[in-house]
Amino acid sequence: MTRDGPVLSPADDLVAAFVTEARELIQAAAEDLLALDGPPDPDAVNRVFRAVHTLKGSAALFDWPAMLALLHAAEDGLAAARAGTLALGAGLVDLSLAALDATSRWTEAIAATGVLPAGAEAESARLVQGYRALLGPAGAVEGDGAPAGPVPDWATELMAETGERPGGVLTALRYVPRADCFFSGDDPLGLVRRLPGLVALRLVPAAPWPPAEALDVFSCNIAVTLLTTDPCPEVAAVFRLVRDQVAMASVTLANPAPPGASPAIAPVADASRTLRVDAGRIDALVGLAEDLAAARAALGEVVARAALGADPAGLVPALRASDERIGRLSAELHREAVGLRLQPLARVFRRFPRALRDVARQLGKEVTLTLAGEETEVDRDVAEGLFEPLLHLLRNAVDHGIEAPAARAEAGKPAAGRIALSAESRADRVVVSVDDDGRGLDPAFLRRRAAERGLMEPAALAALDDAGAIDLIFAPGFSTAAAVGAVSGRGVGMDAVRVAVTRLGGTCTVESRIGAGTTIRLSLPRAQSLVRLLLVEVGPERYGLPMEAVVELARVPRERIHDLAPGAAAILRDRTVPVLHLADLLDLPRGEPPAEARLAVLRVGPERVAVEVDRFAGRSDGLVRPLPGLAAWPGLAGTTLSGDGRVLLVLDPETLVGDPQGERRGEERGKQEVMP
């Protein structure tokens, strides 16, 4: 880990503000750099330059010289491109993207630890050298930057004032910034901070201070004198933009002083998570909280009347009114609070053009990516969890979907493949789609490949319809690649996509036509919301079932449940409905079957399935939170808190009933125990 100076906590307000700003600037600059792959765009160059310049200015507030050196070099390269002295081509774009990548990684390290990561200096030096090579002799510092001759008096005075100092050759510098330097974007102390070898520093007024009533707080009035172990060329490079305000000299010191102690490293706190929130939303939240407090006060008056012996029957209307008001306000408060977590998908989508460009280059393909629906808002956790699955989908689309240019020409397609990443809101869900115009998926080929890999029995594969065959791409270990490549082919990715999307509370579907392309849709919850639950019990355990999946509840005499191989079924409302026991689905022991079965009829896709439980235990509202640790347990959607404060497991009917193993368990056990 690099120790460029005193370590700041990631939780420090200044560091947190830097991290937030840096992420946005890096993202914006990377997007504009990618645009430079096309026709010349002076506006894009200017935007990249401004982003890097702003980023450099912010970084100068801290002791991170490796980052500053790199950003300075990037600024030089972009400035040369703006001035027309450096050709704007793939060399500068690639190098600048690499510089932004490094800066992005360092920013995340700062967000986590407060310091630059190990190896930052070496990486910075390598990239800086890349810029120098691009700029050529014009971009290099000539000579050592220091005039020959006797040591100036100001340097001698500073050396005399300095106690412990290293021996050998030092660089002395005197810097008197212009009075209007702040309006030119100069940061005198920021420049000084960029000297990692600083030995001595003296700051004095450049001119006598005027009377307080005449003081101009925006006028710079300092003179900087310093000694540093940094070589003259490096010092000259730091101060090259204010060279007319600087004097330098090389001085040689004998009797080196013993080295000083290493700076202490302050304890680092855990990185905090921040969220930018519109002020209007906060105001609405505060207003609702005030209304809720008033409703609570009204309820308190009713309670006080009850305590004084008021007729309970006469208090019922007031209690009902309070309950209704508090319930309404609680729901609004929850809705507003959940809204604070919403963020546009643009922050995720805009990370992909760069990644797609690199993959396409690696594979020798031409691909254009279009983004749509970036403004669609989704819960922050869902947005953050989407990056990896979408990256898998986009990489697969380039590798497996988009054909090579020759094959596309033969098929009458444009040389450049098209991939569209879009998002749209549908009721309380968000649908994210990845659509390509590539070769599409061939169900027959997928069946053959699954047979070659032994994923299913031949008879089972032959029985699959085309949709089922296409769904094989989500099977663990399945890959359409003939060999392992740098991008894919290891049989991981699509199954990981489905697992990740399921963990986020979503589903994943595929549509494909041979030769016309493939569309993969992810349906995800827009935000956490209160869910009405049906409470059911098996033995001593209680579970929640989402009411939206419950079609009806029924009490059915045991003799009306029949064993129809391969499982049990009952006729409800003139419709044959499979019957599964919740205990079998959850691998729980069954009790003695009662004479009358209690059935919760659930809607599972287009079908209806009756799940038998021991008891119905009422209804409840709860905020269901998915738990990563339960993601691999089919049938569980998450947890919520019950009214008595206990954790309640909430079931997911789709995976509870649709899981093949669960279905088999239910059917086999059902055959043994259900009466004919």
C-alpha positions as MATLAB code, in Angstrom:
seq = 'MTRDGPVLSPADDLVAAFVTEARELIQAAAEDLLALDGPPDPDAVNRVFRAVHTLKGSAALFDWPAMLALLHAAEDGLAAARAGTLALGAGLVDLSLAALDATSRWTEAIAATGVLPAGAEAESARLVQGYRALLGPAGAVEGDGAPAGPVPDWATELMAETGERPGGVLTALRYVPRADCFFSGDDPLGLVRRLPGLVALRLVPAAPWPPAEALDVFSCNIAVTLLTTDPCPEVAAVFRLVRDQVAMASVTLANPAPPGASPAIAPVADASRTLRVDAGRIDALVGLAEDLAAARAALGEVVARAALGADPAGLVPALRASDERIGRLSAELHREAVGLRLQPLARVFRRFPRALRDVARQLGKEVTLTLAGEETEVDRDVAEGLFEPLLHLLRNAVDHGIEAPAARAEAGKPAAGRIALSAESRADRVVVSVDDDGRGLDPAFLRRRAAERGLMEPAALAALDDAGAIDLIFAPGFSTAAAVGAVSGRGVGMDAVRVAVTRLGGTCTVESRIGAGTTIRLSLPRAQSLVRLLLVEVGPERYGLPMEAVVELARVPRERIHDLAPGAAAILRDRTVPVLHLADLLDLPRGEPPAEARLAVLRVGPERVAVEVDRFAGRSDGLVRPLPGLAAWPGLAGTTLSGDGRVLLVLDPETLVGDPQGERRGEERGKQEVMP';
ca = [
       0.000    0.000    0.000;
       1.425    3.368   -0.971;
       2.043    5.881    1.769;
       2.257    9.223    0.071;
       1.656   11.144    3.248;
      -0.628   11.207    6.266;
      -3.451    8.790    5.659;
      -6.943   10.221    5.525;
      -9.917    8.200    6.534;
     -12.206    7.195    3.660;
     -15.007    8.531    5.827;
     -13.449   11.995    5.800;
     -15.880   14.398    4.138;
     -13.202   15.732    1.794;
     -12.146   12.251    0.698;
     -15.742   11.150    0.240;
     -16.460   14.216   -1.885;
     -13.361   13.535   -3.969;
     -14.364    9.909   -4.543;
     -17.871   10.862   -5.610;
     -16.644   13.553   -7.987;
     -13.813   11.397   -9.341;
     -16.145    8.543  -10.239;
     -18.372   10.866  -12.224;
     -15.502   12.632  -13.963;
     -13.769    9.386  -14.881;
     -16.979    7.950  -16.262;
     -17.723   11.075  -18.288;
     -14.178   11.305  -19.638;
     -14.152    7.632  -20.622;
     -17.413    8.041  -22.530;
     -16.063   11.023  -24.430;
     -12.807    9.218  -25.175;
     -14.739    6.353  -26.720;
     -16.512    8.859  -28.939;
     -13.105    9.880  -30.270;
     -12.804    6.486  -31.958;
     -15.126    7.912  -34.587;
     -14.880   11.127  -36.596;
     -12.881   13.997  -35.020;
     -14.909   15.763  -32.355;
     -13.218   18.858  -30.893;
     -15.992   19.259  -28.333;
     -15.347   15.755  -27.025;
     -11.621   16.508  -26.714;
     -12.422   19.651  -24.775;
     -14.762   17.787  -22.463;
     -12.164   15.114  -21.747;
      -9.539   17.767  -21.093;
     -11.813   19.642  -18.695;
     -12.697   16.439  -16.835;
      -9.038   15.474  -16.424;
      -8.128   19.035  -15.454;
     -10.858   19.137  -12.806;
      -9.877   15.722  -11.531;
      -6.262   16.802  -11.270;
      -7.252   19.905   -9.346;
      -9.260   17.859   -6.873;
      -6.490   15.307   -6.443;
      -4.038   18.104   -5.737;
      -5.799   18.672   -2.428;
      -4.292   15.431   -1.164;
      -0.877   13.813   -0.914;
      -1.203   11.422   -3.831;
       1.723   12.407   -6.099;
       1.467    9.263   -8.257;
      -2.098   10.164   -9.207;
      -1.193   13.811   -9.698;
       1.754   12.984  -11.935;
      -0.385   10.766  -14.123;
      -3.229   13.258  -14.396;
      -0.770   15.999  -15.218;
       0.723   13.912  -17.992;
      -2.753   13.104  -19.313;
      -3.609   16.779  -19.213;
      -0.462   17.548  -21.214;
      -1.349   14.982  -23.847;
      -4.916   16.226  -24.184;
      -3.771   19.853  -24.232;
      -1.438   19.002  -27.109;
      -4.328   17.351  -28.933;
      -6.489   20.436  -28.416;
      -3.709   22.638  -29.740;
      -3.211   20.399  -32.746;
       0.409   19.595  -31.914;
      -0.407   15.955  -31.180;
      -2.430   13.761  -33.483;
      -5.657   12.571  -31.952;
      -5.632    8.867  -32.696;
      -5.867    5.436  -31.157;
      -2.517    5.915  -29.393;
      -3.679    8.872  -27.313;
      -7.166    7.429  -26.799;
      -5.860    4.060  -25.616;
      -3.270    5.638  -23.343;
      -5.836    8.039  -21.878;
      -8.275    5.193  -21.284;
      -5.501    3.285  -19.521;
      -4.798    6.375  -17.410;
      -8.483    6.636  -16.508;
      -8.579    2.927  -15.672;
      -5.655    3.368  -13.306;
      -7.189    6.468  -11.766;
     -10.477    4.644  -11.326;
      -8.793    1.731   -9.540;
      -6.862    4.109   -7.326;
     -10.032    6.016   -6.540;
     -11.743    2.829   -5.382;
      -8.697    1.999   -3.278;
      -8.893    5.451   -1.723;
     -12.588    4.946   -1.073;
     -11.776    1.745    0.786;
      -8.510    2.566    2.553;
      -7.762    6.260    2.177;
      -4.480    5.669    0.320;
      -3.269    4.710   -3.122;
      -2.707    0.982   -3.658;
       0.688   -0.657   -3.851;
       2.272   -0.305   -7.256;
       0.613    2.996   -8.058;
       3.954    4.782   -8.421;
       5.302    2.248  -10.900;
       2.096    2.242  -12.923;
       1.976    6.014  -12.896;
       5.593    6.244  -14.060;
       4.939    3.800  -16.900;
       1.899    5.703  -18.128;
       3.606    9.076  -17.728;
       6.436    7.744  -19.848;
       3.847    6.755  -22.439;
       2.611   10.330  -22.637;
       6.162   11.627  -22.873;
       6.820    9.262  -25.742;
       3.720   10.547  -27.516;
       4.625   14.163  -26.932;
       8.220   13.674  -28.046;
      11.034   16.102  -27.317;
       8.612   18.991  -27.137;
       6.903   17.442  -24.171;
      10.037   16.615  -22.247;
      11.739   18.865  -19.769;
      14.974   20.095  -21.164;
      18.104   19.877  -19.093;
      17.777   19.822  -15.365;
      15.615   22.939  -15.282;
      17.998   24.775  -12.996;
      20.368   27.507  -14.079;
      24.068   27.039  -13.422;
      25.775   29.439  -11.034;
      26.131   30.212   -7.321;
      23.479   29.245   -4.815;
      21.043   32.161   -4.465;
      20.653   33.874   -1.099;
      17.056   32.727   -0.581;
      18.206   29.091   -0.894;
      21.102   29.665    1.484;
      18.777   31.224    4.068;
      16.386   28.301    3.873;
      19.200   25.765    4.246;
      20.403   27.639    7.307;
      16.930   27.458    8.854;
      16.544   23.771    8.126;
      17.592   21.383   10.834;
      17.619   17.719    9.954;
      17.913   17.176    6.237;
      19.307   14.555    3.875;
      22.654   15.076    2.241;
      23.515   15.056   -1.417;
      21.977   17.091   -4.187;
      18.748   18.927   -3.396;
      16.584   21.202   -5.454;
      15.763   24.630   -4.092;
      12.809   26.549   -5.448;
      11.322   29.981   -4.931;
       7.805   30.495   -6.202;
       5.938   33.810   -6.060;
       2.489   33.236   -7.554;
       0.761   36.035   -9.359;
      -1.822   37.891   -7.317;
      -4.583   36.726   -9.637;
      -3.383   33.122   -9.797;
      -6.606   31.743   -8.279;
      -8.577   33.073  -11.229;
      -6.199   31.240  -13.555;
      -6.925   27.937  -11.854;
      -3.518   27.765  -10.171;
      -3.187   26.140   -6.788;
       0.195   27.164   -5.330;
       0.048   24.852   -2.329;
      -1.312   22.071   -4.506;
       1.807   22.307   -6.625;
       3.965   22.108   -3.532;
       2.094   19.023   -2.368;
       3.114   17.269   -5.565;
       6.715   17.137   -4.450;
       7.086   13.852   -2.536;
      10.667   14.677   -1.528;
       9.853   17.937    0.235;
      12.458   18.651    2.952;
      11.829   22.235    3.983;
       9.116   24.764    3.248;
       8.802   28.438    4.091;
       5.721   30.516    3.357;
       5.938   34.281    3.800;
       3.914   37.212    2.499;
       5.133   38.265   -0.931;
       4.314   41.872   -0.016;
       3.313   43.625    3.212;
      -0.276   42.929    4.139;
      -2.634   45.860    3.505;
      -5.019   47.123    6.196;
      -7.850   44.697    6.933;
     -10.461   46.984    5.327;
      -8.456   46.953    2.072;
      -7.664   43.240    2.065;
      -8.689   41.357   -1.074;
      -9.297   37.783    0.010;
      -9.133   36.606   -3.601;
      -5.649   38.017   -4.130;
      -2.693   35.688   -3.561;
       0.066   37.167   -1.427;
       2.530   34.437   -0.597;
       6.081   33.600   -1.497;
       7.073   29.951   -1.366;
      10.596   28.768   -0.733;
      11.361   25.076   -0.473;
      13.984   22.372   -0.524;
      13.265   18.964   -1.973;
      15.110   15.801   -2.835;
      13.159   15.614   -6.083;
      15.437   16.098   -9.100;
      15.279   19.445  -10.861;
      13.626   18.060  -14.014;
      10.761   16.625  -11.980;
      10.341   19.842  -10.015;
      10.419   21.795  -13.253;
       7.744   19.519  -14.683;
       5.476   20.205  -11.715;
       5.860   23.976  -12.023;
       6.085   24.132  -15.802;
       2.801   26.029  -16.171;
       4.005   28.779  -13.822;
       7.603   28.774  -14.957;
       7.659   32.559  -15.220;
       6.971   32.783  -11.482;
       9.609   30.299  -10.354;
      13.343   30.333   -9.642;
      15.269   27.122   -9.117;
      18.729   26.008   -8.063;
      20.576   22.791   -7.391;
      22.399   22.696   -4.063;
      24.736   20.081   -2.628;
      24.715   19.407    1.099;
      27.368   17.622    3.094;
      26.976   15.863    6.479;
      23.654   14.248    5.750;
      21.298   14.303    8.609;
      19.821   11.039    9.849;
      16.607   10.124    8.218;
      13.469   11.240    9.925;
      10.784    9.009   11.222;
       8.224    7.611    8.883;
       4.881    9.296    8.931;
       2.315    7.537   11.058;
      -0.601    5.836    9.495;
      -3.893    6.879   11.002;
      -6.503    4.210   11.654;
      -8.689    3.691    8.643;
     -12.407    3.503    9.135;
     -14.699    1.362    7.065;
     -15.669    2.895    3.769;
     -19.080    4.527    3.979;
     -21.733    4.268    1.351;
     -23.168    7.523    0.152;
     -26.276    8.381   -1.780;
     -27.131   11.590   -3.584;
     -30.710   12.555   -2.875;
     -32.877   15.267   -4.342;
     -33.683   17.847   -1.687;
     -37.376   17.729   -2.622;
     -37.562   14.088   -1.630;
     -36.063   14.861    1.765;
     -38.636   17.638    2.265;
     -41.457   15.246    1.433;
     -40.060   12.716    3.871;
     -39.858   15.284    6.642;
     -43.439   16.385    5.940;
     -44.706   12.822    6.215;
     -42.786   12.290    9.434;
     -44.468   15.376   10.894;
     -47.914   14.092    9.839;
     -47.128   10.730   11.388;
     -46.125   12.400   14.637;
     -49.445   14.287   14.662;
     -51.351   11.051   14.042;
     -49.445    9.412   16.859;
     -50.399   12.295   19.164;
     -54.076   11.846   18.254;
     -53.818    8.173   19.115;
     -52.215    9.122   22.417;
     -55.277   11.190   23.307;
     -57.530    8.191   22.714;
     -55.299    6.049   24.895;
     -55.427    8.699   27.608;
     -59.258    8.703   27.477;
     -59.217    4.908   27.789;
     -56.933    5.170   30.805;
     -59.403    7.584   32.443;
     -62.172    4.993   32.127;
     -63.969    6.092   28.974;
     -66.432    3.649   27.446;
     -64.364    1.288   25.200;
     -67.208    1.038   22.687;
     -67.211    4.805   22.310;
     -63.482    4.803   21.588;
     -63.664    2.322   18.708;
     -64.419    4.894   15.959;
     -61.478    7.043   17.080;
     -59.200    4.004   17.237;
     -60.221    2.920   13.762;
     -59.633    6.413   12.412;
     -56.200    6.555   14.005;
     -55.323    3.112   12.714;
     -56.391    4.051    9.194;
     -54.501    7.357    9.269;
     -51.314    5.873   10.700;
     -51.499    2.996    8.226;
     -51.871    5.372    5.284;
     -49.055    7.608    6.466;
     -46.799    4.622    7.149;
     -47.338    3.341    3.619;
     -46.593    6.807    2.154;
     -43.544    7.178    4.355;
     -42.283    3.790    3.249;
     -42.906    4.622   -0.397;
     -40.988    7.902   -0.099;
     -38.144    6.265    1.813;
     -37.851    3.524   -0.780;
     -37.820    6.217   -3.450;
     -34.626    7.612   -1.935;
     -32.858    4.439   -2.973;
     -33.832    4.735   -6.611;
     -31.123    5.631   -9.074;
     -31.091    5.799  -12.874;
     -29.619    2.871  -14.722;
     -27.440    5.291  -16.677;
     -24.742    4.876  -14.040;
     -24.589    1.170  -14.869;
     -25.199    1.361  -18.600;
     -22.461    3.911  -19.227;
     -19.836    1.523  -17.962;
     -20.382   -0.855  -20.870;
     -19.307    0.959  -24.048;
     -15.681    0.788  -22.976;
     -15.875   -2.876  -21.997;
     -17.621   -3.762  -25.240;
     -15.050   -1.867  -27.283;
     -12.219   -3.852  -25.684;
     -13.926   -7.219  -26.193;
     -14.775   -6.454  -29.812;
     -11.185   -5.421  -30.507;
      -9.917   -8.551  -28.847;
     -12.127  -10.694  -31.057;
     -11.534   -8.706  -34.239;
     -15.193   -7.775  -34.617;
     -17.016   -4.541  -35.275;
     -19.837   -3.833  -32.857;
     -21.976   -0.783  -32.151;
     -23.737   -0.524  -28.822;
     -26.850    1.598  -28.397;
     -28.292    2.481  -25.013;
     -31.925    3.283  -24.303;
     -33.951    3.848  -21.172;
     -30.953    4.976  -19.171;
     -33.186    7.255  -17.132;
     -35.168    4.279  -15.818;
     -34.867    4.220  -12.054;
     -34.317    1.121  -10.008;
     -33.344    0.295   -6.447;
     -29.691    1.024   -5.771;
     -28.890   -2.567   -4.752;
     -30.514   -3.894   -7.907;
     -28.582   -1.409  -10.038;
     -25.282   -2.321   -8.413;
     -26.040   -6.019   -8.706;
     -26.830   -5.745  -12.402;
     -23.377   -4.833  -13.630;
     -21.833   -8.306  -13.584;
     -24.814  -10.123  -15.170;
     -25.122   -7.518  -17.901;
     -21.392   -7.612  -18.562;
     -21.663  -11.383  -19.054;
     -24.562  -10.941  -21.453;
     -22.818   -8.271  -23.495;
     -19.562  -10.202  -23.718;
     -21.463  -13.301  -24.789;
     -23.365  -11.286  -27.370;
     -20.097  -10.115  -28.914;
     -18.368  -13.485  -28.687;
     -21.186  -15.880  -29.544;
     -23.886  -13.716  -31.065;
     -22.234  -11.284  -33.444;
     -20.642  -12.988  -36.430;
     -17.208  -12.191  -37.833;
     -17.267   -9.460  -40.518;
     -16.840  -11.979  -43.357;
     -19.734  -14.108  -42.109;
     -21.942  -11.047  -41.743;
     -21.128   -9.952  -45.265;
     -22.010  -13.400  -46.532;
     -25.330  -13.227  -44.665;
     -26.079   -9.818  -46.174;
     -25.631   -7.993  -42.860;
     -23.669   -4.804  -42.184;
     -20.069   -5.396  -41.178;
     -20.672   -3.891  -37.754;
     -22.866   -5.942  -35.478;
     -25.558   -4.221  -33.462;
     -26.188   -4.677  -29.780;
     -28.895   -2.721  -27.974;
     -29.037   -2.405  -24.200;
     -32.341   -0.963  -23.035;
     -34.511   -0.616  -19.963;
     -38.164    0.197  -19.395;
     -40.560    0.304  -16.453;
     -43.490   -2.108  -16.423;
     -45.747   -1.590  -13.410;
     -43.583   -2.219  -10.343;
     -40.844   -3.954  -12.298;
     -38.063   -2.943  -14.643;
     -37.254   -4.937  -17.760;
     -33.664   -4.742  -18.990;
     -33.022   -6.200  -22.444;
     -29.892   -7.133  -24.357;
     -30.677   -7.498  -28.031;
     -28.263   -8.376  -30.842;
     -28.578   -8.943  -34.570;
     -26.177  -11.873  -34.624;
     -26.507  -15.489  -35.634;
     -29.144  -16.417  -33.059;
     -29.470  -19.682  -31.165;
     -30.049  -22.985  -32.963;
     -32.181  -25.317  -30.775;
     -30.939  -28.415  -32.621;
     -27.321  -27.431  -32.043;
     -28.027  -26.749  -28.372;
     -29.560  -30.204  -27.953;
     -26.506  -31.807  -29.585;
     -24.107  -29.834  -27.441;
     -26.034  -30.711  -24.268;
     -25.906  -34.391  -25.257;
     -22.158  -34.197  -25.906;
     -21.643  -32.741  -22.451;
     -23.972  -35.244  -20.810;
     -26.199  -32.574  -19.332;
     -29.423  -34.485  -19.988;
     -30.536  -37.894  -21.185;
     -31.082  -38.114  -24.961;
     -34.766  -38.864  -24.491;
     -35.225  -35.825  -22.271;
     -33.396  -33.648  -24.774;
     -35.532  -34.944  -27.611;
     -38.659  -34.102  -25.624;
     -37.640  -30.466  -25.166;
     -39.434  -27.945  -27.324;
     -37.373  -25.155  -28.907;
     -37.902  -22.815  -25.968;
     -36.701  -25.505  -23.585;
     -33.677  -26.187  -25.774;
     -32.776  -22.496  -25.794;
     -33.133  -22.439  -22.021;
     -30.263  -24.953  -21.884;
     -27.829  -22.058  -22.172;
     -28.535  -21.390  -18.487;
     -27.527  -24.898  -17.450;
     -24.374  -24.998  -15.282;
     -21.365  -26.019  -17.349;
     -23.082  -25.468  -20.678;
     -21.218  -23.605  -23.405;
     -21.719  -23.281  -27.137;
     -18.030  -22.496  -27.630;
     -15.973  -25.247  -29.264;
     -12.884  -24.190  -27.318;
     -11.981  -22.042  -24.362;
     -11.109  -18.550  -25.498;
      -9.924  -15.383  -23.838;
     -13.488  -14.099  -23.554;
     -15.621  -17.174  -22.917;
     -15.989  -20.879  -23.452;
     -15.514  -22.153  -19.917;
     -19.169  -22.910  -19.408;
     -19.668  -20.262  -16.766;
     -21.568  -17.066  -17.287;
     -25.154  -17.659  -18.310;
     -25.939  -19.835  -15.303;
     -24.231  -17.209  -13.166;
     -26.406  -14.587  -14.833;
     -29.577  -16.420  -13.914;
     -28.409  -16.995  -10.334;
     -27.450  -13.330   -9.937;
     -30.736  -12.103  -11.381;
     -32.703  -14.501   -9.190;
     -30.786  -13.225   -6.199;
     -31.970   -9.733   -7.077;
     -35.550  -10.966   -7.145;
     -35.752  -11.107  -10.940;
     -36.238  -13.538  -13.793;
     -34.379  -14.099  -17.040;
     -35.909  -15.121  -20.384;
     -34.537  -15.602  -23.903;
     -35.974  -15.190  -27.380;
     -33.923  -16.068  -30.423;
     -34.262  -16.685  -34.136;
     -31.622  -18.397  -36.221;
     -29.770  -15.809  -38.245;
     -31.770  -12.894  -36.827;
     -30.331  -12.477  -33.349;
     -31.118  -13.002  -29.695;
     -32.928  -10.996  -27.051;
     -32.390  -11.663  -23.356;
     -34.752   -9.938  -20.946;
     -34.208   -9.466  -17.245;
     -37.323   -8.631  -15.250;
     -36.389   -7.083  -11.939;
     -38.185   -5.456   -9.009;
     -38.062   -1.692   -9.304;
     -37.832   -1.183   -5.564;
     -38.449   -2.860   -2.291;
     -42.112   -2.684   -1.409;
     -44.494   -3.819    1.245;
     -45.876   -7.235    0.367;
     -49.111   -8.673    1.683;
     -48.482  -12.199    2.885;
     -50.597  -15.236    3.633;
     -49.227  -16.893    6.774;
     -49.178  -20.672    6.718;
     -47.794  -23.242    9.129;
     -46.234  -26.681    8.840;
     -45.624  -28.316   12.203;
     -44.220  -25.606   14.487;
     -42.858  -23.528   11.572;
     -44.582  -20.496   10.049;
     -43.993  -19.159    6.522;
     -45.272  -16.352    4.351;
     -46.710  -16.721    0.849;
     -47.153  -13.603   -1.318;
     -50.861  -12.928   -1.579;
     -50.473  -11.947   -5.226;
     -49.680  -15.584   -6.001;
     -52.577  -16.985   -3.957;
     -55.651  -17.704   -6.064;
     -57.805  -19.127   -3.306;
     -57.801  -21.090   -0.071;
     -59.699  -24.353    0.170;
     -60.537  -26.980    2.757;
     -60.892  -30.277    0.926;
     -61.883  -33.658    2.369;
     -58.951  -36.021    2.164;
     -60.859  -38.479   -0.016;
     -61.162  -35.847   -2.752;
     -57.389  -35.824   -3.253;
     -56.472  -38.562   -5.702;
     -53.231  -40.244   -6.591;
     -52.768  -39.627  -10.298;
     -49.298  -40.734  -11.274;
     -46.870  -39.123  -11.100;
     -48.448  -37.125   -8.239;
     -51.567  -36.189   -6.312;
     -54.333  -33.955   -7.623;
     -57.707  -32.594   -6.690;
     -60.566  -31.208   -8.707;
     -61.293  -27.631   -7.689;
     -63.923  -25.570   -9.508;
     -64.072  -28.208  -12.244;
     -60.346  -27.979  -12.773;
     -57.732  -30.642  -12.013;
     -55.057  -29.093   -9.821;
     -51.820  -30.803   -8.715;
     -51.494  -31.076   -4.940;
     -48.121  -30.845   -3.227;
     -47.471  -30.778    0.503;
     -45.411  -27.870    1.788;
     -43.573  -30.175    4.198;
     -42.316  -32.258    1.248;
     -41.260  -29.192   -0.694;
     -39.233  -27.924    2.265;
     -37.911  -31.322    3.353;
     -39.747  -31.146    6.662;
     -41.355  -34.074    8.488;
     -45.087  -34.489    7.981;
     -47.570  -34.909   10.795;
     -50.589  -37.152   10.802;
     -52.719  -36.159    7.789;
     -55.983  -34.578    8.944;
     -59.286  -35.635    7.481;
     -59.617  -32.257    5.817;
     -56.704  -30.848    3.791;
     -55.993  -27.142    3.862;
     -54.926  -26.068    0.383;
     -53.433  -22.769   -0.779;
     -54.011  -22.648   -4.516;
     -51.116  -20.761   -6.077;
     -50.661  -19.217   -9.493;
     -47.345  -20.462  -10.900;
     -46.829  -19.116  -14.376;
     -49.845  -20.156  -16.430;
     -50.623  -23.062  -14.117;
     -52.318  -23.476  -10.763;
     -50.864  -25.661   -8.038;
     -52.389  -26.461   -4.661;
     -49.979  -26.525   -1.737;
     -51.216  -28.310    1.361;
     -50.312  -26.815    4.728;
     -51.120  -27.762    8.299;
     -52.715  -24.448    9.215;
     -53.614  -21.022    7.863;
     -52.326  -18.373   10.302;
     -53.755  -15.123    8.982;
     -52.296  -12.310    6.914;
     -49.533   -9.782    7.351;
     -47.766   -6.937    5.535;
     -43.997   -7.023    5.361;
     -40.956   -5.655    3.571;
     -39.335   -8.704    2.020;
     -35.578   -8.540    1.910;
     -33.698  -11.072   -0.204;
     -30.786  -12.643    1.632;
     -27.735  -13.695   -0.407;
     -27.207  -16.661    1.902;
     -30.624  -18.038    0.943;
     -30.187  -17.536   -2.795;
     -29.115  -21.138   -3.354;
     -32.143  -22.477   -1.434;
     -34.935  -22.896   -3.985;
     -38.316  -21.812   -2.755;
     -37.240  -18.945   -0.513;
     -37.737  -15.350   -1.600;
     -36.344  -13.676    1.489;
     -37.267  -12.708    5.005;
     -39.422  -10.197    6.793;
     -40.230   -9.368   10.383;
     -43.496  -10.638   11.768;
     -45.669   -8.630   14.133;
     -44.086  -10.251   17.196;
     -40.579   -9.344   16.021;
     -39.581  -12.801   14.794;
     -37.950  -13.382   11.413;
     -40.384  -14.911    8.951;
     -39.220  -16.850    5.899;
     -41.105  -15.779    2.784;
     -41.595  -18.416    0.099;
     -41.263  -17.921   -3.642;
     -43.976  -19.999   -5.342;
     -42.155  -20.039   -8.690;
     -39.021  -21.742   -7.395;
     -40.802  -23.566   -4.588;
     -43.016  -25.494   -6.973;
     -41.024  -25.207  -10.173;
     -37.818  -26.696   -8.813;
     -37.561  -30.188  -10.328;
     -36.192  -31.750   -7.161;
     -38.832  -30.144   -5.023;
     -41.536  -31.309   -7.397;
     -40.227  -34.852   -7.347;
     -40.069  -34.894   -3.564;
     -43.604  -33.663   -3.326;
     -44.891  -36.116   -5.865;
     -43.111  -39.163   -4.452;
     -44.068  -38.462   -0.862;
     -47.534  -37.537   -1.992;
     -47.940  -40.910   -3.699;
     -47.208  -42.719   -0.495;
     -49.429  -40.746    1.818;
     -52.361  -39.313   -0.099;
     -55.474  -41.375    0.080;
     -56.812  -42.700   -3.233;
];
